[in-house]
Amino acid sequence: MTLDVLVDFFGTGGESRTDDNIEEASDFEGAMDSVLPEYLEARCQIQDSECRAENVGTFLRPLTRYEVSAAIKYASALGVATPSTLQPVILRKLKLNRERHRAGVQGLNVVESSSLTSLPTQLPPESTLSAIFDSLNSIRTTRCEMSFLSRLCGHKPSKDPGLIAVDWESRSPWMELMADVREHYSYAHPERTQSLEAPVPIRYVSLQLSHLQQVHDLLARAFWDGIDVSDLLQYSPERCSVIAMYGKIVVGAALLSSPQEAYITYLAVRAGWDNSHIATTMLYHLITLNPHRDITLHVSANNPAMLLYNRFGFKAEEFITGFYEDYLDSQSRASMNAFRLRLRR
């Protein structure tokens, strides 16, 4: 079937009539004679309004619903042994047009290209362009894997061993203090070249051999001297430890005794890094790394960390008198008594 066949079909009426059909149609045609002229005039006006001129100036009119259905029926009944390339395209477009009419979907409005007004090209000044390029070239790091810089230069996965999470948003009092010091120095010495400080995130990793010295120093300052956690390196450190790092500085540590016992031995944050949700984040990851197991711990009776544990669902099971007498100095402000807490899973 070709376009010429469809044109001949609509030109000849498409179907032959028998004598019986002619007699029945004559009654109907007699009743329609009075309204037919008005209908034809209205249809012509609608069809004229829907006509669009193509590139060569020929006016084209969209097919009516009856014409679409009749053409589909005729083409399907006709059938061709070797259909042309246009035949399936024409049928698909006709069927799509019919379904759009049935669903009440309006066609796309044709926009005349002559009605569009092109805007004048406005280029930014050279100084603005150079400033933009300088800013882009100064970028040395990106926090997002799908950022524009990553897609442009390629994303390099982190080489940190045992990386658990990265926090770009938290700001500790120590970080704010260092920013104030640098800002004050730049105001006091504007003539000197100021070095740009690249942003550094807080990284949460599992315990590594290189962390031990700083972790021992942190635990000695937070609890008591002589704490050694080097044996954790032999008992699944990826499940028993969460270390908070800022650059190469250990700013927090959360440790379990072992995956089997799931007892929190130490949870500490470096001075100047409190109120930064570091302890909350470490405890969250430590619980997440050990699912389906009850987690227990002991905490001093007057330790504010009780509020943190309560938020995670830890409940007191036992009050132990003098639990820390062998560990704490007699002049320590921490209570010698302790609560035994449990998080039931």
Disulfide bonds with the S-S distance in Angstrom:
none
